Amino acid sequence: MDLFALLDHKFATQGLEEKTKSDYARDLANFIKSSGQSKFGAD
């Protein structure tokens, strides 16, 4: 499971707003891009 899947799960189970989810996903993608990694997560 990767961090985006965990983010999806959190928002699906906690009923948080889609705008907040998209903001978190954007920030996560920017962090991954700036770190030079192609993927973060447990395989």
N, CA, C, O and CB atoms as a CASP TS submission, in Angstrom:
PFRMAT TS
TARGET T0000
AUTHOR 0000-0000-0000
METHOD Language model
MODEL 1
PARENT N/A
ATOM      1  N   MET     1       0.854  -1.185   0.000  1.00  0.00           N
ATOM      2  CA  MET     1       0.000   0.000   0.000  1.00  0.00           C
ATOM      3  C   MET     1       0.895   1.243   0.000  1.00  0.00           C
ATOM      4  O   MET     1       1.860   1.321   0.760  1.00  0.00           O
ATOM      5  CB  MET     1      -0.969   0.001   1.236  1.00  0.00           C
ATOM      6  N   ASP     2       0.572   2.195  -0.845  1.00  0.00           N
ATOM      7  CA  ASP     2       1.369   3.416  -0.867  1.00  0.00           C
ATOM      8  C   ASP     2       0.661   4.543  -0.110  1.00  0.00           C
ATOM      9  O   ASP     2      -0.458   4.369   0.374  1.00  0.00           O
ATOM     10  CB  ASP     2       1.651   3.844  -2.317  1.00  0.00           C
ATOM     11  N   LEU     3       1.314   5.678  -0.015  1.00  0.00           N
ATOM     12  CA  LEU     3       0.751   6.790   0.752  1.00  0.00           C
ATOM     13  C   LEU     3      -0.542   7.333   0.155  1.00  0.00           C
ATOM     14  O   LEU     3      -1.418   7.783   0.893  1.00  0.00           O
ATOM     15  CB  LEU     3       1.758   7.902   0.852  1.00  0.00           C
ATOM     16  N   PHE     4      -0.674   7.298  -1.172  1.00  0.00           N
ATOM     17  CA  PHE     4      -1.913   7.774  -1.783  1.00  0.00           C
ATOM     18  C   PHE     4      -3.075   6.833  -1.461  1.00  0.00           C
ATOM     19  O   PHE     4      -4.203   7.290  -1.276  1.00  0.00           O
ATOM     20  CB  PHE     4      -1.743   7.906  -3.305  1.00  0.00           C
ATOM     21  N   ALA     5      -2.815   5.535  -1.393  1.00  0.00           N
ATOM     22  CA  ALA     5      -3.858   4.580  -1.012  1.00  0.00           C
ATOM     23  C   ALA     5      -4.252   4.792   0.449  1.00  0.00           C
ATOM     24  O   ALA     5      -5.431   4.708   0.794  1.00  0.00           O
ATOM     25  CB  ALA     5      -3.377   3.121  -1.238  1.00  0.00           C
ATOM     26  N   LEU     6      -3.275   5.063   1.298  1.00  0.00           N
ATOM     27  CA  LEU     6      -3.586   5.355   2.704  1.00  0.00           C
ATOM     28  C   LEU     6      -4.407   6.637   2.829  1.00  0.00           C
ATOM     29  O   LEU     6      -5.323   6.716   3.648  1.00  0.00           O
ATOM     30  CB  LEU     6      -2.291   5.477   3.528  1.00  0.00           C
ATOM     31  N   LEU     7      -4.079   7.627   2.023  1.00  0.00           N
ATOM     32  CA  LEU     7      -4.842   8.874   2.017  1.00  0.00           C
ATOM     33  C   LEU     7      -6.287   8.612   1.589  1.00  0.00           C
ATOM     34  O   LEU     7      -7.223   9.119   2.207  1.00  0.00           O
ATOM     35  CB  LEU     7      -4.183   9.909   1.078  1.00  0.00           C
ATOM     36  N   ASP     8      -6.462   7.824   0.536  1.00  0.00           N
ATOM     37  CA  ASP     8      -7.813   7.470   0.082  1.00  0.00           C
ATOM     38  C   ASP     8      -8.586   6.765   1.185  1.00  0.00           C
ATOM     39  O   ASP     8      -9.757   7.065   1.421  1.00  0.00           O
ATOM     40  CB  ASP     8      -7.748   6.577  -1.168  1.00  0.00           C
ATOM     41  N   HIS     9      -7.930   5.830   1.856  1.00  0.00           N
ATOM     42  CA  HIS     9      -8.589   5.075   2.931  1.00  0.00           C
ATOM     43  C   HIS     9      -8.998   6.001   4.074  1.00  0.00           C
ATOM     44  O   HIS     9     -10.117   5.909   4.579  1.00  0.00           O
ATOM     45  CB  HIS     9      -7.660   3.963   3.459  1.00  0.00           C
ATOM     46  N   LYS    10      -8.105   6.881   4.477  1.00  0.00           N
ATOM     47  CA  LYS    10      -8.402   7.807   5.574  1.00  0.00           C
ATOM     48  C   LYS    10      -9.636   8.651   5.254  1.00  0.00           C
ATOM     49  O   LYS    10     -10.527   8.801   6.090  1.00  0.00           O
ATOM     50  CB  LYS    10      -7.191   8.722   5.849  1.00  0.00           C
ATOM     51  N   PHE    11      -9.682   9.191   4.057  1.00  0.00           N
ATOM     52  CA  PHE    11     -10.802  10.046   3.702  1.00  0.00           C
ATOM     53  C   PHE    11     -12.093   9.257   3.502  1.00  0.00           C
ATOM     54  O   PHE    11     -13.178   9.773   3.770  1.00  0.00           O
ATOM     55  CB  PHE    11     -10.478  10.822   2.450  1.00  0.00           C
ATOM     56  N   ALA    12     -11.989   8.020   3.037  1.00  0.00           N
ATOM     57  CA  ALA    12     -13.182   7.183   2.868  1.00  0.00           C
ATOM     58  C   ALA    12     -13.781   6.791   4.210  1.00  0.00           C
ATOM     59  O   ALA    12     -15.002   6.696   4.336  1.00  0.00           O
ATOM     60  CB  ALA    12     -12.844   5.929   2.067  1.00  0.00           C
ATOM     61  N   THR    13     -12.945   6.564   5.207  1.00  0.00           N
ATOM     62  CA  THR    13     -13.438   6.093   6.504  1.00  0.00           C
ATOM     63  C   THR    13     -13.749   7.219   7.475  1.00  0.00           C
ATOM     64  O   THR    13     -14.469   7.005   8.451  1.00  0.00           O
ATOM     65  CB  THR    13     -12.433   5.174   7.124  1.00  0.00           C
ATOM     66  N   GLN    14     -13.221   8.416   7.231  1.00  0.00           N
ATOM     67  CA  GLN    14     -13.443   9.510   8.173  1.00  0.00           C
ATOM     68  C   GLN    14     -14.387  10.584   7.644  1.00  0.00           C
ATOM     69  O   GLN    14     -14.699  11.543   8.350  1.00  0.00           O
ATOM     70  CB  GLN    14     -12.133  10.138   8.532  1.00  0.00           C
ATOM     71  N   GLY    15     -14.841  10.424   6.401  1.00  0.00           N
ATOM     72  CA  GLY    15     -15.823  11.352   5.850  1.00  0.00           C
ATOM     73  C   GLY    15     -15.350  12.788   5.740  1.00  0.00           C
ATOM     74  O   GLY    15     -16.134  13.717   5.933  1.00  0.00           O
ATOM     75  N   LEU    16     -14.087  12.978   5.435  1.00  0.00           N
ATOM     76  CA  LEU    16     -13.558  14.323   5.292  1.00  0.00           C
ATOM     77  C   LEU    16     -13.853  14.861   3.889  1.00  0.00           C
ATOM     78  O   LEU    16     -14.183  14.094   2.985  1.00  0.00           O
ATOM     79  CB  LEU    16     -12.043  14.340   5.573  1.00  0.00           C
ATOM     80  N   GLU    17     -13.733  16.158   3.714  1.00  0.00           N
ATOM     81  CA  GLU    17     -14.110  16.802   2.455  1.00  0.00           C
ATOM     82  C   GLU    17     -13.143  16.483   1.322  1.00  0.00           C
ATOM     83  O   GLU    17     -11.938  16.355   1.535  1.00  0.00           O
ATOM     84  CB  GLU    17     -14.187  18.298   2.645  1.00  0.00           C
ATOM     85  N   GLU    18     -13.689  16.357   0.117  1.00  0.00           N
ATOM     86  CA  GLU    18     -12.898  16.043  -1.070  1.00  0.00           C
ATOM     87  C   GLU    18     -11.839  17.125  -1.340  1.00  0.00           C
ATOM     88  O   GLU    18     -10.728  16.813  -1.770  1.00  0.00           O
ATOM     89  CB  GLU    18     -13.819  15.886  -2.291  1.00  0.00           C
ATOM     90  N   LYS    19     -12.181  18.384  -1.091  1.00  0.00           N
ATOM     91  CA  LYS    19     -11.211  19.479  -1.303  1.00  0.00           C
ATOM     92  C   LYS    19      -9.992  19.281  -0.415  1.00  0.00           C
ATOM     93  O   LYS    19      -8.863  19.479  -0.864  1.00  0.00           O
ATOM     94  CB  LYS    19     -11.862  20.859  -1.013  1.00  0.00           C
ATOM     95  N   THR    20     -10.202  18.901   0.816  1.00  0.00           N
ATOM     96  CA  THR    20      -9.090  18.658   1.732  1.00  0.00           C
ATOM     97  C   THR    20      -8.241  17.499   1.233  1.00  0.00           C
ATOM     98  O   THR    20      -7.012  17.552   1.276  1.00  0.00           O
ATOM     99  CB  THR    20      -9.607  18.370   3.153  1.00  0.00           C
ATOM    100  N   LYS    21      -8.906  16.452   0.760  1.00  0.00           N
ATOM    101  CA  LYS    21      -8.179  15.301   0.223  1.00  0.00           C
ATOM    102  C   LYS    21      -7.323  15.710  -0.966  1.00  0.00           C
ATOM    103  O   LYS    21      -6.161  15.314  -1.056  1.00  0.00           O
ATOM    104  CB  LYS    21      -9.155  14.190  -0.186  1.00  0.00           C
ATOM    105  N   SER    22      -7.881  16.494  -1.877  1.00  0.00           N
ATOM    106  CA  SER    22      -7.108  16.907  -3.049  1.00  0.00           C
ATOM    107  C   SER    22      -5.936  17.808  -2.644  1.00  0.00           C
ATOM    108  O   SER    22      -4.866  17.740  -3.248  1.00  0.00           O
ATOM    109  CB  SER    22      -8.016  17.636  -4.057  1.00  0.00           C
ATOM    110  N   ASP    23      -6.133  18.644  -1.635  1.00  0.00           N
ATOM    111  CA  ASP    23      -5.035  19.477  -1.132  1.00  0.00           C
ATOM    112  C   ASP    23      -3.926  18.610  -0.544  1.00  0.00           C
ATOM    113  O   ASP    23      -2.748  18.846  -0.814  1.00  0.00           O
ATOM    114  CB  ASP    23      -5.551  20.469  -0.071  1.00  0.00           C
ATOM    115  N   TYR    24      -4.293  17.606   0.258  1.00  0.00           N
ATOM    116  CA  TYR    24      -3.304  16.702   0.842  1.00  0.00           C
ATOM    117  C   TYR    24      -2.567  15.932  -0.245  1.00  0.00           C
ATOM    118  O   TYR    24      -1.346  15.785  -0.185  1.00  0.00           O
ATOM    119  CB  TYR    24      -3.975  15.728   1.817  1.00  0.00           C
ATOM    120  N   ALA    25      -3.306  15.436  -1.244  1.00  0.00           N
ATOM    121  CA  ALA    25      -2.690  14.672  -2.330  1.00  0.00           C
ATOM    122  C   ALA    25      -1.715  15.545  -3.111  1.00  0.00           C
ATOM    123  O   ALA    25      -0.631  15.094  -3.479  1.00  0.00           O
ATOM    124  CB  ALA    25      -3.767  14.102  -3.273  1.00  0.00           C
ATOM    125  N   ARG    26      -2.097  16.788  -3.363  1.00  0.00           N
ATOM    126  CA  ARG    26      -1.204  17.723  -4.069  1.00  0.00           C
ATOM    127  C   ARG    26       0.075  17.954  -3.275  1.00  0.00           C
ATOM    128  O   ARG    26       1.174  17.914  -3.827  1.00  0.00           O
ATOM    129  CB  ARG    26      -1.916  19.068  -4.322  1.00  0.00           C
ATOM    130  N   ASP    27      -0.078  18.195  -1.975  1.00  0.00           N
ATOM    131  CA  ASP    27       1.095  18.429  -1.129  1.00  0.00           C
ATOM    132  C   ASP    27       1.984  17.184  -1.053  1.00  0.00           C
ATOM    133  O   ASP    27       3.211  17.291  -1.070  1.00  0.00           O
ATOM    134  CB  ASP    27       0.656  18.848   0.283  1.00  0.00           C
ATOM    135  N   LEU    28       1.373  16.023  -0.971  1.00  0.00           N
ATOM    136  CA  LEU    28       2.125  14.772  -0.940  1.00  0.00           C
ATOM    137  C   LEU    28       2.887  14.574  -2.251  1.00  0.00           C
ATOM    138  O   LEU    28       4.059  14.195  -2.233  1.00  0.00           O
ATOM    139  CB  LEU    28       1.180  13.581  -0.684  1.00  0.00           C
ATOM    140  N   ALA    29       2.240  14.825  -3.373  1.00  0.00           N
ATOM    141  CA  ALA    29       2.898  14.685  -4.671  1.00  0.00           C
ATOM    142  C   ALA    29       4.061  15.670  -4.801  1.00  0.00           C
ATOM    143  O   ALA    29       5.114  15.319  -5.333  1.00  0.00           O
ATOM    144  CB  ALA    29       1.888  14.901  -5.812  1.00  0.00           C
ATOM    145  N   ASN    30       3.876  16.885  -4.323  1.00  0.00           N
ATOM    146  CA  ASN    30       4.959  17.872  -4.359  1.00  0.00           C
ATOM    147  C   ASN    30       6.129  17.439  -3.483  1.00  0.00           C
ATOM    148  O   ASN    30       7.286  17.613  -3.864  1.00  0.00           O
ATOM    149  CB  ASN    30       4.446  19.244  -3.907  1.00  0.00           C
ATOM    150  N   PHE    31       5.840  16.882  -2.324  1.00  0.00           N
ATOM    151  CA  PHE    31       6.901  16.388  -1.445  1.00  0.00           C
ATOM    152  C   PHE    31       7.678  15.255  -2.112  1.00  0.00           C
ATOM    153  O   PHE    31       8.909  15.232  -2.082  1.00  0.00           O
ATOM    154  CB  PHE    31       6.312  15.909  -0.109  1.00  0.00           C
ATOM    155  N   ILE    32       6.952  14.323  -2.709  1.00  0.00           N
ATOM    156  CA  ILE    32       7.603  13.194  -3.388  1.00  0.00           C
ATOM    157  C   ILE    32       8.478  13.712  -4.527  1.00  0.00           C
ATOM    158  O   ILE    32       9.609  13.258  -4.701  1.00  0.00           O
ATOM    159  CB  ILE    32       6.546  12.186  -3.930  1.00  0.00           C
ATOM    160  N   LYS    33       7.963  14.648  -5.291  1.00  0.00           N
ATOM    161  CA  LYS    33       8.723  15.217  -6.411  1.00  0.00           C
ATOM    162  C   LYS    33       9.984  15.907  -5.914  1.00  0.00           C
ATOM    163  O   LYS    33      11.058  15.730  -6.490  1.00  0.00           O
ATOM    164  CB  LYS    33       7.858  16.210  -7.204  1.00  0.00           C
ATOM    165  N   SER    34       9.865  16.688  -4.853  1.00  0.00           N
ATOM    166  CA  SER    34      11.018  17.433  -4.344  1.00  0.00           C
ATOM    167  C   SER    34      12.047  16.533  -3.669  1.00  0.00           C
ATOM    168  O   SER    34      13.218  16.898  -3.571  1.00  0.00           O
ATOM    169  CB  SER    34      10.556  18.491  -3.370  1.00  0.00           C
ATOM    170  N   SER    35      11.620  15.367  -3.205  1.00  0.00           N
ATOM    171  CA  SER    35      12.557  14.460  -2.532  1.00  0.00           C
ATOM    172  C   SER    35      13.369  13.631  -3.519  1.00  0.00           C
ATOM    173  O   SER    35      14.361  13.006  -3.143  1.00  0.00           O
ATOM    174  CB  SER    35      11.803  13.537  -1.593  1.00  0.00           C
ATOM    175  N   GLY    36      12.945  13.625  -4.790  1.00  0.00           N
ATOM    176  CA  GLY    36      13.649  12.859  -5.797  1.00  0.00           C
ATOM    177  C   GLY    36      13.259  11.393  -5.840  1.00  0.00           C
ATOM    178  O   GLY    36      13.874  10.614  -6.569  1.00  0.00           O
ATOM    179  N   GLN    37      12.258  11.006  -5.082  1.00  0.00           N
ATOM    180  CA  GLN    37      11.779   9.636  -5.081  1.00  0.00           C
ATOM    181  C   GLN    37      10.627   9.496  -6.058  1.00  0.00           C
ATOM    182  O   GLN    37       9.863  10.439  -6.266  1.00  0.00           O
ATOM    183  CB  GLN    37      11.349   9.208  -3.673  1.00  0.00           C
ATOM    184  N   SER    38      10.501   8.322  -6.657  1.00  0.00           N
ATOM    185  CA  SER    38       9.381   8.095  -7.570  1.00  0.00           C
ATOM    186  C   SER    38       8.170   7.535  -6.839  1.00  0.00           C
ATOM    187  O   SER    38       7.044   7.652  -7.322  1.00  0.00           O
ATOM    188  CB  SER    38       9.795   7.148  -8.689  1.00  0.00           C
ATOM    189  N   LYS    39       8.395   6.924  -5.673  1.00  0.00           N
ATOM    190  CA  LYS    39       7.294   6.292  -4.943  1.00  0.00           C
ATOM    191  C   LYS    39       7.658   6.173  -3.470  1.00  0.00           C
ATOM    192  O   LYS    39       8.797   5.854  -3.130  1.00  0.00           O
ATOM    193  CB  LYS    39       6.964   4.898  -5.536  1.00  0.00           C
ATOM    194  N   PHE    40       6.710   6.424  -2.618  1.00  0.00           N
ATOM    195  CA  PHE    40       6.843   6.170  -1.195  1.00  0.00           C
ATOM    196  C   PHE    40       5.790   5.180  -0.797  1.00  0.00           C
ATOM    197  O   PHE    40       4.644   5.302  -1.229  1.00  0.00           O
ATOM    198  CB  PHE    40       6.726   7.465  -0.370  1.00  0.00           C
ATOM    199  N   GLY    41       6.127   4.215   0.001  1.00  0.00           N
ATOM    200  CA  GLY    41       5.137   3.264   0.468  1.00  0.00           C
ATOM    201  C   GLY    41       5.765   1.950   0.843  1.00  0.00           C
ATOM    202  O   GLY    41       6.929   1.689   0.540  1.00  0.00           O
ATOM    203  N   ALA    42       4.999   1.141   1.493  1.00  0.00           N
ATOM    204  CA  ALA    42       5.459  -0.196   1.889  1.00  0.00           C
ATOM    205  C   ALA    42       5.006  -1.184   0.835  1.00  0.00           C
ATOM    206  O   ALA    42       3.818  -1.271   0.524  1.00  0.00           O
ATOM    207  CB  ALA    42       4.916  -0.598   3.301  1.00  0.00           C
ATOM    208  N   ASP    43       5.930  -1.911   0.298  1.00  0.00           N
ATOM    209  CA  ASP    43       5.596  -2.927  -0.710  1.00  0.00           C
ATOM    210  C   ASP    43       5.456  -4.284  -0.080  1.00  0.00           C
ATOM    211  O   ASP    43       5.177  -5.261  -0.775  1.00  0.00           O
ATOM    212  CB  ASP    43       6.651  -2.976  -1.804  1.00  0.00           C
TER
END
